[in-house]
Amino acid sequence: MSAALYPSLPRVAVLLAAHNGERWLPEQLQSIRNQQGVQVQIYISVDMSDDGTLVCCQGYAEQYRDITLLQPGKFGSAGRNFFRLIRDVPIDGFDYVAFADQDDVWLANKLRRAVELLCTRQIAAYSSNVIAFWPDGRRQVLNKAQPQVHWDHLFEAAGPGCTYVLTPALAHALRSFVSEKWAALQEVTLHDWLIYAYARQAGWQWFIDPEPGVLYRQHAANQVGANTSIRSALNRWRRIRQGWWFDQISRIATIIDVKEPSPVIAEPIDRRQIRRMLINSRQCRRRLRDKWLFSGLCLVALVVGVRV
């Protein structure tokens, strides 16, 4: 929406990371530009791609004033690309900051609902459930809105990062934090997990909305995607067995400077910390099923070592 036509509407900076997304970007960008009740300015950072992603984004930036293309670069992962956006996008003058993936479709009231809840609840951060959809027409709500527990931010994100909306106070604090921790953040895989961990650890209030605002596209190139099949569950289990998950837990805990009495306080994770995770397992994950799985994983880790 044009700021000249709607000067009183909330202004939202939308940070979008792109890589090999030429086939999905037109639909996604249109859904963001069609948001109701807000003004959007879309900032795109392109990780050097093998398809026409850069040319596509250049065309949109030339055609539309509400789309800005940052200098492209080689970042190597979506997480690093988003950290670049957080550090480099000028967010002064915006009322809110949101994050967008290249391949989703936003429902028209996504940002308006987020803004309304941020205002009425007087909180700093918002995320929501999403509706996963597949090429064969299947759809499924992914429920991430279970009640938050004391330590969940150290072990999982607040849902997909494409649903995140932050107030300017939190966005500026996050930007300073990312700039300060830039080198260490290059080893963090998931920006959405890190953002949630940082915000919760620093005491910012976060609300996870059960109402979906995004059609969350599922395809072979998803970095994470919906954990709704045996194949996806096995892929996640394989990464855990290779040590990725415990490595990320310890890295994030170190970066956000977690202290006692947290069940995990530093890298690398040792048996003492694994025991504390097991004892506090009900406060480490939100969903009941995940609490039990987390307990089982901790038990296995104690028997055979951290790299299970």
N, C-alpha and C positions, 0 to 999 in steps of 0.2 A: 504494500500500500504506500502511496506517495505521502511524504511528510507535509507537502504543501497542501494537499487535499484534506488530510486528516491530522492537523497539528496537535490535537489534544490526546490522541491515542498513545498508549504505551509504546515506547521504542524498544525493539528487541534485536540484539546482535545475534545472528545465527552463525555458528562456527561449523563449517562442513569440511571434512577431510575426504579427498577423492583419490582413487587409484584404480585404474582399469575399470572405470564405471560408466563408460560412454553409453552403454545400452540402457542404463537405469536413470541417469541424471536428469533427462528432460522431464520425466514424470515426477520425480522427487522435487526438483526445483519449482515446478509449477504448483505442487501441493503446498510448498512453503510460502510462495508468493501469494497464494490464495487464502492465507490465514485471516480469519475474521477477528475484528476488534483490536488489532494491533498493527503497528508499522514494523516491517522487518527490513533489516539490512543483512544480506547474506555475504559472508566472507568465506571464500573457498581457497584451500591449500591443496595443491595437486602434487602428490608423490609421483615422480616420473614413471610413466605408464607405457605399455606396449600397444595400446589402442589409441583412439582419438579423444581421450579424456581431456587433454590440455586444450586441443583445438575447440572442442565443445564448450569448455568453460570460458575460453577467450571470447567465443562468439556471444555467449550469454552476457558476459561482463560488458562487452561493447554495445549490446542491444538494450540492456536494462540498467538503470541507475541504481537500483536496489541490490545489485550483485557486484561484489568487488573480488577480483582475483589477486591473491598474493603471489609474490615471486615463487615460481615452482622450484622444487628441490628434490633431493633424494634422501628420504627419511627412513625407509626400510620397514616400517610398520605403521598401522593405524594409530597406535598409541603415541609414537613419536610425532606423527603428523598432528595429532590433536594437541600435544604439549606445545608444539610450535605455534599453533593457532592461539592457544591461551597466552603465550608469551608475547606474540607479535601483533595481535589485533588491537587497535585502539578502542577501548571500551568506554572511555569518558563520554558522557552525554547520553548513554543508553540506560534505560530503566531496568532491563533484564538481559541476561546472556543465556543462550540456549545452544545445544549441541545437536548436530544432524549427521547421520550416515548418508552415503550417496545412493543407497538402493532401496530405501523405504518409501512409504507414502504416508504423509501426515493427514489426519482427519482435520477438517476445516476449523474446528474449535479447539484444537490441541493447545495452542499458546494462550488463547483467551481463558480457558479453564485453569491452566497453570497459574496465570497472573492473578486470577480471582482468588484462588486458594492461597497463594503466597501472601496476598493482602489480608484476606479474612482471618487466616490462621496466624499471621504475623510471624512467618518463618523465613528462613534464608534459602532453602533449597527444596526443589520439587522433582519427583520422578513418578512414573506410572507403569501400570501394566501395559502390555502390547498385544496385538492380535497377529500371531504368526500366520503367514499364508504361503502356499506352495504353488508351483506352476500348474498342478493338476486341479486347482480350485479349492483344495482343503484349507480350512481356517481353524485356528485354535487359540483361545486366550491363554497367554502365559502369565500366571499369577505370581507376582513378586511382592505383593502388598501385605504379606504377613506382618504381624506386629514386630517392630524392631526390638532387638535384645541388646544386652550391655556391650557385647564384643563382636556383633555380627559384621561391623565395618572392617574388621581385620581379616575376614575370611570370605567376603563376598561383596558384590556391588549392590546398589539399590535399584536393580533392574537395568535394562539396556541404557547405555549412555545417550542414545538418541532421544530419550524422554526427559533428560535433565534440563532444568531451568533454574538459574541462580539469580539472586538479587545482586545489585552492583557492589554492595559491601563485601559479600562473599567472593564475588568474581575478582575484585581488586586484590583481596587477600590471597586468593588462589594464584593469581598472576604473579604476585611477589614471591610466593612460595615456589612456584615452578621455576622462576628465574634463579632463585637462590639454590635450588636443588637440581639444576639442569643436568649436570653430569650424571648424578645417581639415577635420575628418572629415565635415562636412555636404556636402562636394563629392566624397566617396568613394562610389562606387556600390555596391560589393560588400563587405559586412562580412566574408564568409568569407575573401576574398583578403587583406583588411587584417589580420585576426586571425592568419592564417598568417604573413604577412610580418613582423608585429610579433614574434611568438613566435620565429621562426627567427632574425631579426636580433638579438634580445636573447639568443640562445644557449639557448633552451629546447628540449629534445629532443622530437621529434614522430614518431609512428608512423602510417603509413597502412596499414590492414588490408585485405588482399585479400578477406576474407570480408564479403559484403554484410550490412548490418543494417537497411536501409530499403527499402521499396517506394516508388520515387520517381515520383510521379504526373506524367504529361505531359498538358498541356491548353493551350488557346489563351492562357491568362492567365499562363503561366510567365514569370517575369522573365528567366531564363536557359534552363533546361531542358537536355535531352539533345541533344548535337550529333551526331545520328545520321542526318540526312537532308540532301539537297541544299538544301532550303529553309532549314533551320537554319544550314547552313554559309554560305549566301549572306547571311543576316541578320547573322551574325557578321562576315563580310567587309565588309558595308556599314558596320557600326559602326567597324571598323578604318579604312576609307577616310575616314570622317568625322573621324578623329582621336581617337575616344574612348579606344582602348586605350593609345596612347602618352601621352595626357593622364593616364589613371589610373596608369600606371606611374610617371610623374614625380611625381604628387601623393603616391603612397604612399611612394616613395623619399624625398621631402622630409619627410614626416610622421614616418617612422621614423628619420630622420637617418642615411641611408646615407652611408658615406665611401669613399674610395679603398681598395682597388683595384676596387670594384664597377664593372661596366660602365655603370651608370646611377647618378648621384649627386644630381641636382637637377632642378628644373623651370625652364624648359622643356627638353625633350630637344633637343640639337643634333646636327649631323653627326658631331662627334667621339664623342659617346656612342653614336650608331648604329653607327659603325665598331667600337667596343669590344664592342657587343652581337653584331655579326656574328662577330668574332674569337672570342668566348666563347660562341657559340651552343649548343655541346654542354653547357654548364653553366647554361643559362638555361631549359630546358624538360626535363621528365622523359621524356616519351614520344618514341621515335625519330621517328615521323612528325612530331610537333610541332617537333622540333629542325630538320628539313629545312624545314618551312613557316616557322619563325621566321627561318631564314637567308635564305629567299627574300624574306620581308617586309622584312628589313633591307636587302637589296640594292635592292629597289624604292624604299624610303624614301631611300636614298642617291642614287638617280637622279633622283627627282621631288620629293623633300622629305619632311619628317616626315609631313605630312598626305597619305598615299598614297591 
